[in-house]
Amino acid sequence: MRNWLLILLFLIPLEPFARQKQADAERMLQALKQSGMIRQEGNHLIIKVKKANDTAQIKMIYGALFSSDKWTIGFDVDGNSKKRVKPNPAVLLTKTKEAENDVPVYDVARPNTATLSIERLPTADERFLQSGSFLIRTARDYRYLTVIDNVPAANSQVFMNSFVNNPDRQEWKLVLQNDGYFSIQSENGLCLTQSLIPIMKPFINADNQLWRLEDTGDGFYNIISKRNLCMYLPNHRNIEKGGVSFRNKNATVEEKWHLIRWTNDGRRVTSFLPETHGFRFINTFNGEDIIRWGGLCGGMVYTALDYFNHRIAVPSQYYTPANATPLQSYIYSRQNHSIWDVNVKWSELEVSYNIRAGEIFRWGLQGTDGGRLEELRNSIDANIPIPIGLFAGGVLGKDNSDGGRHVVLGVGYAMGRYLGDLGAHKEDYKIFIYNPNEGNAVRTLAPDLRTGCYFEVETGKAWRTYFVNDRYDGSHIPPRDVPNYPEGQPEGSVRHLYATFQTGGDDLRGGNDNLNITIGYTDGTEQLFLNVNSGARWVDNSTQTVHLTLNRAVRKQDIRYFLLGFTTGTGIIGTDNWNLYSFTVSSGHNGILYAQGYPPRGSDYLYRFSKDRRFHTIHTLP
């Protein structure tokens, strides 16, 4: 087996008498390149030798290339640790009797021109692991190795936790040390240290701070200290804030860890930025009165993409638009399109996942012959963000959560070491998405090769597989005139309030059965808001938020009460009831809570409106 020597070349001034030798050396260099013994990469020469102590071959190369004073040199030999030594004019290249840290010392006979260093070259996998930072996930769940303290300090304990979006606590740098061992460092430089439990310590190159990362061949690693103890997560600690322990290796899933490269991952992304082009409100829709979907994720994805493609700024509100408002109505219509456009794909997955679970999972990793990965890459590489359907297919996420059917927007991907060929390192693959259930931030999907599913790193939700929706039609123009009311105005300048109603087990029918709000000010005046539901139905167990524009700038203490008035039809057939489960009023996102009401103990509602009980007053909070 051949080793590789990396010779570092540094130009130094040429003396006139050396020019002929320089020309001879250059001719020899070209001959060695043509022979395949040397490959040049920039100012580095990669030289093949049969073994690290192949003195004759090294002498030949040395004599051919460095007979002039053009170069100083350094050898880096695979399999040894780096050592720098002073030249010895007595010999050309010999191994001395001394050794430092069990590494032989070599000498070179070119005083003042040559310095020899022996260095173990990192493998391709080691180079990958050294680049960027990583999340370290247990193979048993969707939790990550986490420093317990918000600001890691010496002796901080390390345990398992859900994603916390705190680099100091969950992002780890893998720093290659001697002999293939790594130190595992937090962002602030402290190192993972084996004790009775893992703790953080300043790095002192101790055996309990050096870790061997053994690829288990199935998408995971064993993390083993130089003391030869393996880090593992006991079954009973597979919970939030579960403790991590150490033991002798016994090759179980408890010892397996998924290294998720989190930064510097070579990602390819489109120009759709969730922070800019995604909605600020999340998908809490649950009040449609025609076809009641579990939410409007597909509609939000289609609508956000419509705004993006037509270069119209997305509405900036943080509250979910109420049923039958212009924005909600458009999102609802696009929800229907997002489902029916690909209904065949949903149906195919429904009938096949029980008997073809492994196959439909692998579709998502297939980078050729029409695989989902190939379709996604083709779209992203063309700068086309594309809807993605996620199908749970019987798998459960963190804490047994069910991802169900879901729609997100694919905005990027990263391959890591994976080639898209269903071969090694499938675990490196990631998809970057806009997830309307999680707000306007990039979220990440990664494969779990043990369970055979794709999980969202930030939430632990999981799905058996995904498909790319190539049926999206961008010809639809979203509403341009959606008002962007201010939220969170400073007290004393508040002109906009936001009232949120949670309906219980009996709906607000709409039509003739509607809701009015009267605001009572402390100066004795009132302001009436008629039909705040705009005649729309608020179905059972739904939540709706309405905007109220005040006729003056206020502080909370300027308002005494909010009077809710229920209008209903007359006669036996025309009357109806409405169960209001809860009610809150605030000045919006990052604003002040003005009033709130919840059911009394033992009740299913805050207030039940009827023909005979039409009014309910909620007083402003102190």
BELFENMO-V354117 format. One record per residue. RES is the residue in one letter. PHI is phi in degrees with one decimal (NA if undefined). PSI is psi in radians with two decimals (999 if undefined). Layout:
# BELFENMO-V354117
[[RES & PHI & PSI] [RES & PHI & PSI]]
This chain:
# BELFENMO-V354117
[[M & NA & 2.32] [R & -85.6 & 2.58] [N & -103.6 & 2.87] [W & -114.8 & 2.36] [L & -111.3 & 2.25] [L & -102.7 & 1.97] [I & -100.0 & 2.12] [L & -88.7 & 2.18] [L & -109.6 & 2.32] [F & -131.3 & 2.16] [L & -69.7 & 2.38] [I & -130.0 & 2.79] [P & -58.2 & 2.45] [L & -91.6 & 2.33] [E & -83.1 & 2.64] [P & -56.4 & -0.68] [F & -69.8 & -0.26] [A & -93.2 & -0.04] [R & -64.5 & -0.68] [Q & -65.4 & -0.73] [K & -62.6 & -0.63] [Q & -62.9 & -0.77] [A & -62.9 & -0.71] [D & -62.6 & -0.73] [A & -64.3 & -0.67] [E & -65.8 & -0.69] [R & -64.2 & -0.70] [M & -65.0 & -0.65] [L & -60.6 & -0.78] [Q & -63.8 & -0.68] [A & -64.7 & -0.71] [L & -67.3 & -0.61] [K & -62.6 & -0.80] [Q & -65.7 & -0.51] [S & -75.4 & -0.25] [G & 89.9 & -0.04] [M & -75.1 & -0.39] [I & -130.7 & 2.41] [R & -126.1 & 2.29] [Q & -102.0 & 2.29] [E & -127.8 & 1.74] [G & 64.4 & -2.19] [N & -97.3 & 0.31] [H & -108.8 & 2.47] [L & -111.8 & 2.20] [I & -100.0 & 2.10] [I & -117.5 & 2.28] [K & -85.6 & 2.26] [V & -133.4 & 2.74] [K & -71.7 & -0.59] [K & -157.3 & 2.85] [A & -63.4 & -0.50] [N & -102.8 & 0.48] [D & -75.0 & 1.35] [T & -61.5 & -0.74] [A & -61.2 & -0.78] [Q & -67.3 & -0.72] [I & -63.4 & -0.69] [K & -60.1 & -0.78] [M & -60.6 & -0.82] [I & -64.9 & -0.72] [Y & -60.7 & -0.82] [G & -65.6 & -0.64] [A & -70.2 & -0.72] [L & -96.0 & -0.44] [F & -122.7 & 0.46] [S & -70.9 & -0.41] [S & -93.4 & 3.07] [D & -93.6 & 0.36] [K & -68.8 & -0.59] [W & -119.6 & 2.55] [T & -102.5 & 2.74] [I & -134.1 & 2.77] [G & -147.3 & 2.30] [F & -96.7 & 2.38] [D & -120.9 & 1.96] [V & -108.1 & 2.20] [D & -60.4 & 2.27] [G & 105.6 & -0.10] [N & -128.3 & 2.91] [S & -94.8 & 2.72] [K & -69.5 & 2.29] [K & -141.1 & 2.33] [R & -106.0 & 2.35] [V & -133.7 & 2.80] [K & -84.2 & 2.59] [P & -64.8 & 2.58] [N & -123.1 & 1.95] [P & -69.6 & -0.13] [A & -73.2 & -0.54] [V & -135.0 & 2.85] [L & -80.9 & -0.92] [L & -156.2 & 1.94] [T & -137.7 & 2.78] [K & -94.5 & 2.20] [T & -79.3 & 2.96] [K & -76.0 & -0.45] [E & -76.4 & 2.77] [A & -146.2 & 2.53] [E & -116.4 & 2.13] [N & 53.9 & 0.70] [D & 66.1 & 0.28] [V & -110.0 & 2.14] [P & -60.5 & 2.56] [V & -100.6 & 2.32] [Y & -112.6 & 2.63] [D & -122.9 & 2.69] [V & -129.5 & 2.39] [A & -93.9 & 1.03] [R & -137.9 & 1.39] [P & -55.3 & 2.40] [N & 70.4 & -0.03] [T & -123.8 & -0.33] [A & -130.4 & 2.35] [T & -128.3 & 2.29] [L & -104.9 & 2.28] [S & -127.6 & 2.42] [I & -106.9 & 2.14] [E & -141.8 & 2.39] [R & -77.1 & 2.09] [L & -76.8 & 2.36] [P & -67.8 & 2.54] [T & -73.9 & 3.00] [A & -60.9 & -0.71] [D & -65.9 & -0.69] [E & -65.8 & -0.66] [R & -63.4 & -0.69] [F & -62.8 & -0.78] [L & -69.1 & -0.44] [Q & -78.8 & -0.27] [S & -93.9 & 2.16] [G & 78.2 & -2.99] [S & -115.3 & 2.85] [F & -131.3 & 2.58] [L & -90.6 & 2.51] [I & -115.6 & 1.86] [R & -103.3 & 2.40] [T & -68.0 & 2.48] [A & -70.7 & -0.15] [R & -92.7 & -0.20] [D & -163.8 & -2.94] [Y & -117.0 & 0.95] [R & -122.7 & 2.86] [Y & -131.6 & 2.64] [L & -62.6 & 2.16] [T & -138.6 & 2.37] [V & -75.9 & 2.34] [I & -68.9 & -0.53] [D & -89.8 & 2.48] [N & -59.8 & -0.61] [V & -116.9 & 1.79] [P & -57.7 & 2.45] [A & -138.2 & 2.97] [A & -56.5 & 2.31] [N & 77.2 & 0.11] [S & -59.6 & 2.36] [Q & -79.8 & 2.76] [V & -122.4 & 2.32] [F & -145.3 & -2.99] [M & -101.0 & 2.44] [N & -153.6 & 2.75] [S & -63.7 & 2.94] [F & -59.8 & 2.32] [V & -121.4 & -0.05] [N & 54.3 & 0.78] [N & -131.7 & 1.76] [P & -55.8 & -0.64] [D & -63.1 & -0.44] [R & -98.4 & -0.52] [Q & -126.0 & -0.18] [E & -97.5 & 2.31] [W & -123.9 & 2.37] [K & -101.1 & 2.33] [L & -102.7 & 1.85] [V & -104.9 & 2.05] [L & -70.1 & 2.19] [Q & -109.5 & -2.75] [N & -71.2 & 2.62] [D & 60.3 & 0.51] [G & 81.5 & 0.07] [Y & -85.9 & 2.67] [F & -116.1 & 2.60] [S & -96.2 & 2.55] [I & -112.2 & 1.84] [Q & -110.9 & 2.47] [S & -77.1 & 2.99] [E & -61.3 & -0.46] [N & -92.8 & 0.17] [G & 95.6 & -0.19] [L & -72.8 & 2.72] [C & -117.7 & 2.52] [L & -64.2 & 2.25] [T & -131.4 & 2.28] [Q & -76.6 & 2.12] [S & -131.5 & -2.62] [L & -60.0 & -0.62] [I & -130.2 & 2.84] [P & -68.9 & 2.34] [I & -133.7 & 2.99] [M & -103.3 & 2.39] [K & -145.3 & 2.70] [P & -60.8 & 2.55] [F & -75.7 & 2.21] [I & -129.2 & 0.28] [N & 63.5 & 0.53] [A & -80.2 & 2.74] [D & -60.1 & -0.55] [N & -83.0 & 0.12] [Q & -116.1 & 0.04] [L & -109.7 & 2.31] [W & -128.8 & 2.38] [R & -97.7 & 2.21] [L & -102.8 & 1.82] [E & -98.9 & 2.05] [D & -69.5 & 2.10] [T & -83.0 & -0.08] [G & 84.4 & -0.03] [D & -125.3 & 0.45] [G & 96.6 & 0.13] [F & -133.8 & 2.99] [Y & -129.4 & 2.59] [N & -91.5 & 2.43] [I & -112.8 & 1.89] [I & -122.8 & 2.22] [S & -74.0 & 2.86] [K & -65.6 & -0.28] [R & -79.8 & 0.05] [N & 69.9 & 0.56] [L & -111.0 & 2.44] [C & -99.1 & 2.33] [M & -76.2 & 2.35] [Y & -148.8 & 2.80] [L & -113.3 & 1.87] [P & -60.2 & 2.65] [N & -56.8 & -0.76] [H & -73.7 & -0.13] [R & -106.0 & 0.23] [N & -79.6 & 1.09] [I & -143.2 & 3.00] [E & -60.5 & 2.33] [K & 62.0 & 0.52] [G & -73.0 & 2.50] [G & -82.4 & 2.53] [V & -102.9 & 2.54] [S & -131.5 & -3.10] [F & -132.6 & 2.59] [R & -162.1 & 3.02] [N & -66.4 & 2.52] [K & -64.7 & 2.31] [N & -136.8 & 0.33] [A & 58.5 & 0.88] [T & -115.4 & 2.92] [V & -62.8 & -0.43] [E & -62.9 & -0.35] [E & -99.1 & 0.04] [K & -96.9 & 2.46] [W & -135.3 & 2.40] [H & -96.9 & 2.06] [L & -92.7 & 1.89] [I & -101.7 & 1.93] [R & -69.6 & 2.14] [W & -106.9 & -0.47] [T & -130.9 & 2.81] [N & 52.4 & 0.83] [D & -102.2 & 0.16] [G & 66.2 & 0.55] [R & -68.9 & 2.63] [R & -110.3 & 2.25] [V & -134.8 & 2.76] [T & -89.4 & 3.13] [S & -85.3 & 0.02] [F & -77.3 & 2.03] [L & -107.7 & 1.97] [P & -53.5 & -0.62] [E & -63.2 & -0.53] [T & -101.4 & -0.75] [H & -101.2 & -0.14] [G & -89.0 & 2.79] [F & -72.1 & 2.56] [R & -79.3 & -0.47] [F & -84.9 & 2.74] [I & -103.6 & 2.94] [N & -78.6 & 1.43] [T & -105.3 & 0.27] [F & -60.2 & 2.28] [N & -156.3 & 0.39] [G & -126.2 & 0.56] [E & -77.9 & 2.57] [D & -114.5 & 0.25] [I & -110.7 & -1.46] [I & -101.6 & 2.08] [R & -92.8 & 1.65] [W & -73.0 & 2.87] [G & -70.5 & -0.16] [G & 172.0 & -3.11] [L & -122.2 & 0.79] [C & -62.3 & -0.80] [G & -63.1 & -0.69] [G & -64.7 & -0.69] [M & -66.3 & -0.70] [V & -64.3 & -0.85] [Y & -60.7 & -0.74] [T & -68.1 & -0.77] [A & -59.5 & -0.69] [L & -69.2 & -0.62] [D & -60.7 & -0.84] [Y & -59.2 & -0.76] [F & -63.6 & -0.84] [N & -69.5 & -0.49] [H & -95.2 & 0.11] [R & 55.4 & 0.75] [I & -109.8 & 2.33] [A & -62.6 & 2.34] [V & -70.0 & 2.48] [P & -53.3 & 2.49] [S & -96.8 & 0.09] [Q & -68.8 & 2.59] [Y & -93.7 & -0.28] [Y & -96.2 & 2.53] [T & -69.3 & 2.23] [P & -64.1 & 2.49] [A & -73.0 & 2.82] [N & -56.5 & 2.37] [A & 74.0 & 0.09] [T & -74.5 & 2.80] [P & -55.7 & -0.77] [L & -68.8 & -0.75] [Q & -62.8 & -0.72] [S & -63.4 & -0.69] [Y & -67.2 & -0.79] [I & -59.8 & -0.69] [Y & -63.9 & -0.73] [S & -65.1 & -0.66] [R & -72.9 & -0.46] [Q & -60.5 & -0.79] [N & -60.5 & -0.74] [H & -61.5 & -0.76] [S & -63.6 & -0.50] [I & -83.3 & -0.90] [W & -71.7 & -0.46] [D & -58.6 & -0.60] [V & -126.2 & 0.52] [N & -59.7 & -0.55] [V & -63.3 & -0.69] [K & -68.0 & -0.73] [W & -59.7 & -0.77] [S & -64.4 & -0.70] [E & -59.4 & -0.74] [L & -68.3 & -0.67] [E & -60.5 & -0.68] [V & -87.9 & -0.18] [S & -114.9 & -0.27] [Y & -68.5 & -0.47] [N & -69.1 & -0.59] [I & -109.2 & -0.17] [R & -130.2 & 0.58] [A & -57.9 & -0.83] [G & -63.7 & -0.66] [E & -66.5 & -0.81] [I & -71.3 & -0.44] [F & -65.4 & -0.80] [R & -66.3 & -0.44] [W & -52.9 & -0.67] [G & -69.4 & -0.27] [L & -103.9 & -0.03] [Q & -85.4 & 2.01] [G & -96.1 & 0.15] [T & -139.8 & 2.97] [D & 54.1 & 0.70] [G & 80.6 & 0.28] [G & -67.8 & 2.81] [R & -61.6 & -0.67] [L & -62.1 & -0.74] [E & -61.8 & -0.78] [E & -62.1 & -0.75] [L & -65.1 & -0.81] [R & -62.8 & -0.72] [N & -59.3 & -0.71] [S & -70.3 & -0.85] [I & -64.3 & -0.73] [D & -63.7 & -0.43] [A & -90.2 & 0.16] [N & 61.7 & 0.69] [I & -117.3 & 1.79] [P & -63.8 & 2.50] [I & -140.9 & 2.39] [P & -63.1 & 2.53] [I & -127.4 & 2.27] [G & -92.8 & 2.30] [L & -111.5 & 2.30] [F & -125.5 & 2.09] [A & -67.6 & -0.78] [G & 55.1 & 0.67] [G & 91.0 & -0.13] [V & -87.6 & 2.68] [L & -119.7 & 2.57] [G & -93.4 & -2.74] [K & -57.5 & 2.38] [D & 56.1 & 0.59] [N & 62.6 & 0.51] [S & -73.9 & 2.55] [D & -107.4 & 2.03] [G & -74.8 & -0.33] [G & 58.7 & -2.60] [R & -93.0 & 2.43] [H & -151.1 & 2.70] [V & -127.1 & 2.28] [V & -131.4 & 3.08] [L & -114.3 & 2.10] [G & -76.6 & 2.17] [V & -122.5 & -0.07] [G & -178.2 & 3.05] [Y & -156.1 & 2.84] [A & -139.4 & 2.44] [M & -101.6 & -0.43] [G & 60.4 & -2.27] [R & -88.3 & -0.12] [Y & -74.8 & 2.41] [L & -101.2 & 0.00] [G & 78.5 & 0.29] [D & -108.0 & 0.27] [L & 62.3 & 0.37] [G & -98.5 & -2.45] [A & -70.5 & 2.69] [H & 65.6 & 0.61] [K & -60.2 & -0.45] [E & -64.7 & -0.28] [D & -78.0 & -0.34] [Y & -65.7 & 2.41] [K & -141.1 & 2.57] [I & -117.5 & 2.31] [F & -101.9 & 2.31] [I & -135.2 & 2.77] [Y & -99.2 & 2.06] [N & -109.6 & 1.89] [P & -64.5 & -0.26] [N & -77.9 & -0.20] [E & -123.6 & 0.20] [G & 89.4 & -3.08] [N & -91.8 & 1.18] [A & -142.2 & 2.67] [V & -66.9 & 2.33] [R & -118.5 & 2.87] [T & -129.2 & 2.24] [L & -104.1 & 2.41] [A & -139.2 & 2.64] [P & -81.3 & 2.46] [D & -105.9 & 1.79] [L & -72.5 & -0.37] [R & -73.6 & -0.84] [T & -84.1 & -0.44] [G & 77.2 & 1.01] [C & -156.4 & 3.08] [Y & -118.1 & 2.27] [F & -120.3 & 2.62] [E & -86.1 & 2.05] [V & -56.4 & -0.74] [E & -76.0 & -0.39] [T & -120.0 & -0.38] [G & 81.7 & 0.07] [K & -68.2 & 2.59] [A & -137.7 & 2.61] [W & -139.5 & 2.55] [R & -63.0 & -0.76] [T & -157.0 & -3.13] [Y & -143.1 & 2.84] [F & -138.4 & 2.71] [V & -93.9 & 2.23] [N & -92.5 & 1.74] [D & -94.5 & 0.25] [R & -100.4 & 0.04] [Y & -58.7 & 2.32] [D & -111.7 & 1.95] [G & -86.2 & 0.27] [S & -81.2 & -0.23] [H & -75.4 & 2.35] [I & -104.3 & 2.10] [P & -75.5 & 2.86] [P & -64.0 & 2.31] [R & -91.2 & -0.39] [D & -98.9 & 0.45] [V & -71.9 & 2.08] [P & -68.5 & 2.46] [N & -107.3 & 1.54] [Y & -77.0 & 2.55] [P & -68.7 & 2.60] [E & -128.7 & 2.63] [G & 67.1 & 0.60] [Q & -65.0 & 2.65] [P & -66.4 & 2.56] [E & -56.5 & 2.39] [G & 96.1 & -0.30] [S & -122.6 & 0.22] [V & -75.8 & 2.07] [R & -117.0 & -0.01] [H & -137.0 & 2.17] [L & -117.2 & 2.77] [Y & -132.2 & 2.00] [A & -102.1 & 2.24] [T & -115.5 & 2.23] [F & -117.3 & 2.26] [Q & -109.4 & 2.01] [T & -80.7 & 2.45] [G & -89.2 & -2.38] [G & -85.0 & 0.10] [D & -137.6 & 2.17] [D & -78.4 & 2.83] [L & -88.6 & 2.00] [R & -71.0 & -0.53] [G & 79.8 & -2.96] [G & 67.9 & -1.90] [N & -88.6 & -0.18] [D & -105.1 & 1.76] [N & -135.0 & -3.11] [L & -128.9 & 2.31] [N & -112.6 & 2.68] [I & -127.7 & 2.31] [T & -116.5 & 2.20] [I & -97.5 & 2.18] [G & -100.9 & 2.07] [Y & -87.7 & 2.79] [T & -70.0 & -0.28] [D & -85.6 & 0.10] [G & 94.3 & -0.17] [T & -86.7 & 2.87] [E & -132.5 & 2.75] [Q & -131.4 & 2.20] [L & -103.4 & 2.34] [F & -119.4 & 1.95] [L & -88.4 & 2.49] [N & 48.0 & 1.01] [V & -67.8 & -0.30] [N & -87.7 & 0.04] [S & 53.4 & 0.60] [G & 74.5 & 0.07] [A & -85.9 & 2.70] [R & -79.5 & 2.38] [W & -109.9 & 1.84] [V & -74.9 & 2.94] [D & -53.1 & 2.44] [N & 55.8 & 0.72] [S & -119.6 & 2.84] [T & -124.1 & 2.31] [Q & -133.3 & 2.47] [T & -120.3 & 2.31] [V & -120.8 & 2.59] [H & -95.7 & 2.43] [L & -124.7 & 2.11] [T & -93.7 & 2.09] [L & -82.3 & 2.73] [N & -90.3 & 0.18] [R & -161.0 & 2.81] [A & -82.8 & 2.36] [V & -133.8 & 2.86] [R & -108.2 & 2.91] [K & -57.8 & -0.69] [Q & -71.6 & -0.10] [D & -82.7 & -0.13] [I & -116.5 & 2.30] [R & -92.4 & -0.74] [Y & -158.3 & 2.90] [F & -123.8 & 2.06] [L & -101.2 & 2.07] [L & -94.5 & 2.19] [G & -119.5 & 2.23] [F & -103.5 & 2.17] [T & -105.8 & 2.41] [T & -143.9 & 2.87] [G & -70.2 & -3.12] [T & -115.2 & 2.79] [G & 85.8 & 2.97] [I & -66.7 & -0.77] [I & -76.0 & -0.59] [G & -80.7 & -0.22] [T & -89.1 & 2.72] [D & -150.1 & 2.97] [N & -121.7 & 2.86] [W & -145.5 & 2.21] [N & -94.5 & 1.97] [L & -92.0 & 2.01] [Y & -81.3 & -0.77] [S & -152.6 & 2.84] [F & -150.2 & 2.27] [T & -136.9 & 2.66] [V & -132.4 & 2.34] [S & -144.2 & 3.03] [S & -90.5 & 0.25] [G & 100.5 & -2.92] [H & -54.9 & 2.26] [N & 60.1 & 0.41] [G & -103.5 & -2.81] [I & -103.9 & 2.44] [L & -81.1 & 2.12] [Y & -94.3 & -0.68] [A & -156.0 & 2.72] [Q & -157.1 & 2.64] [G & -148.5 & 2.36] [Y & -134.1 & 2.85] [P & -62.1 & 2.47] [P & -66.5 & 2.80] [R & -54.3 & 2.27] [G & 87.0 & -0.03] [S & -104.0 & 2.68] [D & -93.2 & 0.02] [Y & -157.7 & 2.79] [L & -73.9 & -0.76] [Y & -157.6 & 2.45] [R & -107.5 & 1.94] [F & -82.1 & 2.51] [S & -154.0 & -3.09] [K & -58.7 & -0.60] [D & -97.8 & -0.11] [R & -132.6 & 1.43] [R & -96.2 & -0.24] [F & -130.8 & 2.52] [H & -147.1 & 2.32] [T & -108.3 & 2.34] [I & -119.7 & 2.16] [H & -85.9 & 2.65] [T & -64.3 & 2.53] [L & -66.7 & 2.65] [P & -61.3 & 999]]
